[in-house]
Amino acid sequence: MSKLAILGGEKSVKKSLNELSVKVVPGKAYDTIRGMLDRNEISMSPVVNSFEKRYAEYIGVPYSLCVCNGTTAIQAGLFAVGVGDGDEVIVPSYTFWATVGPVVANGAIPVFADVDENTYNLSAKTIKQCITKKTKAIVLVHVWGNPCNMDEIMALAKEYKLKVIEDCSHAHGAMYKGKKVGSIGDVGCFSLQGSKVLPAGEGGILVTSNKEYYDRAVSLGHYERCIKLSEDSLYRRYMLTGYGYKHRINPLAAAIADANLDRLDELNKIRNDNARYFEELVKDIEFIKFQKEESGADKVYAYHYAEYTPEKFGNLKLATLLLALAKEGVVCGSCGYGRLHLSPLYTKDGPFANDYPFNTEAYNKRFKLNELPVTVKLADRTFMAAPRFETANKEDIEQYAKAYHKIKDNLEELINYEKQQKIEDHIVNDGRSINYVKG
Ligand SMILES: Cc1ncc(COP(=O)(O)O)c(C=O)c1O
């Protein structure tokens, strides 16, 4: 039995995160940006429209609109479908904060629903429990790149006349039953932030098949584009003012996203094949259960998450497991999701406590705030199990699997280590999606 790196043995994994990842800015972007700089296209550029057109085609919808980030895409998406003052919007708590913040920014009330324990996503069942007469929309997330069960959710939305905003910020290129995510709900919103699988640096893009939603999104934050809306558009008249926001993307960022679109499918395939190979190699490890896909879903391994079951591994703490993995050279981290419904913005100490229905007794009772058992369990037990394997060869992935097997074979040593080091059952949480553990 080989000795754990945490106890002075040799590391299993040789390559760093950088060595397993492609460079975020492809060569083509340098050329495009050089040309843009030469032409002084640093605020507006045809590159933006050309990227929008390509992305709309890629997703399979007629309309798309670049914005300055993914948060703004969601804000514009909510506005587009008519969410406003006092409307209730059903959201997950197992997500990045920006899925929910824009609901409040639009004057609406977020209602937190639980998620499915296998997919980590909202489901028709969890959404249905939260529907009231005031519910106007759902913001769902294809979390970690894993598509929701869109058939069931769209059927429920139709029955209750709810609008569906897909937050696809993890899921560029993911499919559900042959359709790209983002094209199934009323509006699809994508972050293009630097850590996403389609990075621009800072940027976002909204897609839709509904012309009015597109026009509304334009009018909210792009006064300079209102004049270009069709002659019969109600929103053309806002050509001087828009609705008061400015959501324009930096065109240099759009050029980076455009260059990344060239290789998105190819990289998604590499990431997926490698991730599946890794899962296959560790499938006999009982205490780790990977995020599961819905039938008909084609996820993208933008992030590689799994659930840890300490009861199946001598009650070793997740903190100890992650530390041991990190010492083996595994890029891993604890999960920052699933505590959003408990954060100050949405609870009694928050800014809305008096004049907004958050955390009033009635609100708590009705929406079972603080009672999202699956979400809370996943918040404590899910972790980032591996990075994106973009340039990895088989041997690199086998090293990752070796690290996991080494840990599995050394439970007793780990339990002793945990006791000696007095490791707290406390997961590092820096307020990020992924809280990397240092090796
Ligand atoms: C699920 C999800 N939604 C929304 C966003 C917000 O995107 P941005 O950071 O581009 O505003 C992110 C970004 O991390 C995200 O992960």
The ligand as an ORCA input file, in Angstrom:
! r2SCAN-3c Opt
* xyz 0 1
  C     -24.693     30.070    -12.277
  C     -24.197     31.462    -12.505
  N     -25.094     32.433    -12.779
  C     -24.722     33.689    -13.017
  C     -23.391     34.054    -12.980
  C     -23.034     35.501    -13.145
  O     -22.199     35.747    -14.181
  P     -21.204     37.008    -14.179
  O     -20.130     36.721    -13.184
  O     -20.704     37.033    -15.574
  O     -21.995     38.197    -13.830
  C     -22.419     33.091    -12.708
  C     -20.987     33.471    -12.681
  O     -20.176     32.950    -12.011
  C     -22.835     31.757    -12.464
  O     -21.937     30.805    -12.171
*
